[in-house]
Amino acid sequence: MKSKALKTDNLPENREVTYRINAKPFITLGLLLAAGTALAFYPGYVYVGVTMVAISIFALAFLPSRVLLEFSDEYVVVYHRVNQQECELIYYDEIVSYQYVRKAHNDYLIFELENGETIRVSCFGKARIETILSQYAKDKKKKSNV
């Protein structure tokens, strides 16, 4: 098997990342900031607008941002949640199935590999992730009972 756990320093140097999934939703926070700014100028919605602006600025400035997944043409890199210096390199041809599971407190993506190993990563953005995986790991989506 080519898929393996490794340090991020040992990732291929010439790799081209086509898609990157971050823990911090920059686009959503930017839209929240813009909507809050617009609402702050309407007399009845000043407090709502200011609250939205404050929350989005706090999230953008102070909440940590880290990369969860990186997709290239041959493989996906799954970064470890605790130690960002470690990752899993998973080749698409070694994926038996993948499944996106939504729970009330956390969403996660599960990869099942040829060697029987299961890799689970917390994430969000089901539509975007499934679109990317349907492009690279065709017909490997596992049907969900959830």
C-alpha positions in Angstrom: 0.0 0.0 0.0 1.2 3.5 -0.9 -1.1 5.2 1.6 0.6 5.9 4.9 1.0 8.1 8.0 3.8 10.6 7.8 5.2 13.9 9.0 4.2 16.9 7.0 7.8 17.6 6.2 7.9 14.3 4.3 5.1 15.2 1.9 6.1 15.3 -1.7 7.7 18.6 -2.4 6.3 19.0 -6.0 2.7 18.3 -5.0 0.0 20.5 -6.4 -3.0 21.1 -4.1 -6.2 21.5 -6.1 -8.5 21.9 -3.1 -8.0 22.8 0.5 -10.5 22.4 3.3 -9.9 24.6 6.4 -11.4 24.4 9.9 -12.3 28.1 9.8 -15.0 28.9 7.3 -13.6 32.2 5.9 -16.3 32.7 3.2 -19.1 32.2 5.7 -17.5 34.5 8.2 -16.9 37.1 5.5 -20.6 36.9 4.5 -21.6 37.3 8.2 -19.4 40.3 8.5 -20.9 41.9 5.4 -24.4 41.2 6.4 -23.8 42.5 9.9 -22.3 45.7 8.5 -25.3 46.2 6.3 -27.8 45.5 9.1 -26.0 48.0 11.4 -27.2 50.8 9.1 -30.9 49.9 9.5 -32.4 51.6 12.6 -34.3 48.5 13.8 -31.4 46.1 13.4 -28.5 48.0 14.8 -27.9 45.7 17.7 -28.3 42.6 15.5 -25.8 44.0 13.0 -23.2 45.0 15.6 -23.5 41.6 17.2 -22.9 39.8 13.9 -20.0 42.1 13.1 -18.4 41.4 16.6 -18.8 37.7 16.3 -17.4 37.5 12.8 -14.4 39.7 13.7 -13.7 37.7 16.8 -13.8 34.4 14.8 -11.6 35.8 12.0 -9.1 37.3 14.4 -8.8 34.9 17.3 -10.1 31.5 16.5 -7.4 29.1 15.3 -7.2 28.2 11.6 -5.9 24.9 10.5 -6.0 22.8 7.4 -8.1 19.7 7.6 -7.8 18.2 4.1 -5.8 18.8 1.0 -6.8 17.2 -2.3 -4.5 16.7 -5.2 -4.9 14.7 -8.4 -3.6 11.4 -7.0 -4.2 11.5 -3.2 -5.8 13.3 -0.3 -3.8 14.5 2.7 -5.7 14.3 6.0 -4.1 16.4 8.7 -4.2 15.2 12.3 -6.4 17.2 14.6 -4.0 17.5 17.5 -0.6 17.5 15.9 -0.6 19.5 12.6 2.9 18.2 11.9 1.5 14.7 11.2 -0.9 13.6 8.4 -2.3 10.6 6.5 -1.5 10.4 2.8 -4.4 8.4 1.2 -4.3 7.5 -2.5 -7.7 7.5 -4.2 -7.1 4.1 -5.8 -6.7 2.5 -2.3 -10.0 3.9 -0.9 -12.6 1.2 -0.7 -15.4 3.7 0.4 -15.9 7.0 2.0 -18.9 8.4 3.9 -19.8 11.8 5.2 -21.7 11.5 8.5 -23.6 14.4 10.0 -24.2 14.5 13.8 -25.7 17.2 15.9 -22.4 18.1 17.6 -19.9 17.2 14.9 -19.7 16.1 11.2 -17.0 13.8 10.1 -15.7 12.0 7.0 -14.8 8.3 7.1 -12.4 6.7 4.7 -12.2 2.9 4.5 -9.0 1.6 2.9 -8.0 -1.6 1.2 -6.0 -2.8 4.1 -9.0 -2.6 6.4 -7.9 0.6 8.1 -10.5 3.3 8.8 -9.6 7.0 8.9 -12.0 9.5 10.4 -11.6 13.2 10.2 -13.8 15.9 11.7 -15.0 18.4 9.2 -17.9 20.4 7.7 -19.0 21.3 4.3 -20.7 18.2 3.1 -21.6 19.5 -0.4 -18.1 20.7 -1.2 -16.3 17.7 0.1 -18.6 15.2 -1.6 -18.3 17.1 -4.9 -14.5 16.9 -4.7 -14.5 13.3 -3.7 -17.0 12.3 -6.5 -14.5 13.8 -8.9 -11.5 11.9 -7.6 -12.9 8.8 -5.9 -15.7 8.0 -8.3 -18.3 5.4 -7.2 -16.8 4.9 -3.8 -19.4 6.8 -1.7 -20.9 4.6 0.9 -24.7 4.8 1.4 -25.6 6.2 4.8 -28.2 4.8 7.2 -28.0 8.1 9.2 
